[in-house]
Amino acid sequence: MSTRARLRAVVVVALSWGVLWSLVGAGVGLFAMVRESFPVDLAAFMAGLTGICGTICGAAFAAILSRSRFAGTTFPSVARSAILGAVGAGGVALVLFVPYFAAWGALWPGVRLVVIIAGLGSVSAATLVALGRRAPSRTSESDPRATDDRWT
């Protein structure tokens, strides 16, 4: 796989995680708005914050996945990808959020956030790989890009 193809795969995975996580964040924001009567801006803020975090975590997962070798297979197993997703997302959350919470003297909420983000990364990775396994092969004759060298 060429460097350009790997970079394209990292961008696609990062953006798909960003969109998925932003939908989750918007749902959490809407729930908080309805339940706790927070302002309307909370849903947009939560969608943006979780979307940015999901994009960064997705890029970390894609970088780990692109460097991993799985016995010549295109995709790892769903369980292995879930573990890699949890490691990638949890590692990013550990670096981004735990120092912030530790500086405020509240380490326990930071650790809980890392666990939540690692779980969301695990679900995102397993979903992405399961969908990738179900997709048609790029070598099929019905796909003109499969035989065109510009796309590789």
C-alpha positions in Angstrom: 0.0 0.0 0.0 1.5 3.3 -1.0 1.9 6.3 1.3 -0.7 8.2 -0.5 -3.3 5.4 -0.1 -2.5 5.1 3.6 -2.9 8.8 4.1 -6.2 8.7 2.3 -7.4 5.8 4.5 -6.3 7.7 7.6 -8.3 10.8 6.5 -11.4 8.8 5.6 -11.4 6.9 9.0 -10.7 10.1 10.9 -13.6 11.9 9.2 -16.0 9.0 9.6 -15.2 8.8 13.3 -15.6 12.6 13.6 -19.1 12.5 12.0 -20.2 9.5 14.2 -18.9 11.0 17.4 -20.4 14.4 16.5 -23.8 12.7 16.2 -23.3 11.1 19.6 -22.3 14.4 21.1 -25.3 16.1 19.6 -27.6 13.4 21.1 -26.0 13.9 24.5 -26.4 17.7 24.2 -30.0 17.3 23.2 -30.7 15.0 26.1 -29.0 17.4 28.5 -31.1 20.3 27.1 -34.3 18.5 27.6 -33.6 16.9 30.9 -31.7 19.6 32.7 -33.0 22.6 30.7 -29.5 23.7 29.4 -29.3 26.4 26.7 -29.8 25.4 23.0 -26.2 26.1 22.3 -25.1 23.0 24.3 -26.0 20.6 21.6 -24.0 22.4 19.0 -21.0 22.7 21.4 -21.2 19.0 22.3 -21.4 18.0 18.7 -18.4 20.2 17.8 -16.3 19.1 20.8 -17.0 15.4 20.3 -16.6 15.7 16.6 -13.1 17.1 17.0 -12.2 14.6 19.6 -13.5 11.8 17.4 -11.5 13.0 14.4 -8.3 13.0 16.4 -9.0 9.6 17.9 -10.0 8.2 14.5 -6.7 9.4 13.1 -4.8 7.7 15.9 -6.8 4.4 15.3 -6.1 4.6 11.6 -2.4 5.2 12.2 -2.2 2.2 14.5 -4.2 0.1 12.1 -2.2 1.0 9.0 1.0 0.1 10.8 -0.3 -3.3 12.0 0.2 -6.4 10.0 -2.5 -9.0 10.1 -1.2 -12.1 8.3 -1.8 -10.5 4.9 -5.5 -9.9 5.4 -7.1 -6.6 4.4 -9.0 -6.1 7.7 -8.3 -7.4 11.2 -10.9 -9.3 13.1 -13.7 -7.2 14.7 -12.4 -8.0 18.2 -8.9 -7.0 17.4 -10.0 -3.8 15.8 -12.1 -3.0 18.8 -9.0 -3.4 21.0 -7.0 -1.2 18.7 -9.8 1.4 18.7 -9.9 1.4 22.5 -6.1 1.7 22.7 -6.0 4.5 20.1 -8.9 6.5 21.5 -8.0 5.9 25.1 -4.4 7.0 24.4 -5.5 10.2 22.8 -7.9 10.9 25.7 -5.2 10.1 28.2 -2.9 12.6 26.7 -5.5 15.3 26.1 -7.8 15.2 29.1 -6.1 13.7 32.1 -3.5 16.4 32.5 -6.3 19.0 32.4 -8.3 17.3 35.1 -5.2 16.6 37.2 -4.2 20.2 37.1 -7.6 21.0 38.7 -7.2 18.4 41.3 -10.0 16.2 39.9 -8.3 13.2 38.5 -11.2 10.8 38.8 -13.5 12.6 36.3 -10.6 12.5 33.8 -10.1 8.8 34.2 -13.9 8.2 33.7 -13.7 10.3 30.6 -10.8 8.2 29.3 -12.8 5.0 29.9 -15.9 6.5 28.1 -13.8 7.6 25.1 -12.0 4.3 24.9 -15.4 2.5 24.9 -16.7 4.8 22.2 -13.5 4.2 20.2 -13.9 0.5 20.6 -17.4 0.6 19.3 -16.4 2.9 16.4 -13.5 0.7 15.4 -15.5 -2.5 15.5 -18.4 -0.9 13.5 -16.0 0.5 10.9 -14.2 -2.8 10.3 -17.4 -4.8 10.3 -18.8 -2.4 7.6 -15.5 -2.6 5.7 -15.6 -6.4 5.7 -19.1 -6.3 4.2 -18.2 -3.8 1.4 -17.7 -5.2 -2.0 -14.1 -5.9 -3.1 -12.2 -3.1 -4.9 -11.1 -5.7 -7.4 -14.5 -6.3 -8.7 -15.1 -5.8 -12.4 -18.1 -3.6 -11.9 -16.0 -0.9 -10.2 -14.1 1.1 -12.9 -11.7 2.5 -10.3 -10.5 -1.0 -9.5 -8.7 -1.2 -12.8 -7.8 2.5 -13.1 -4.2 3.2 -11.9 -5.0 6.8 -11.0 -7.0 5.7 -7.9 -4.2 3.6 -6.3 
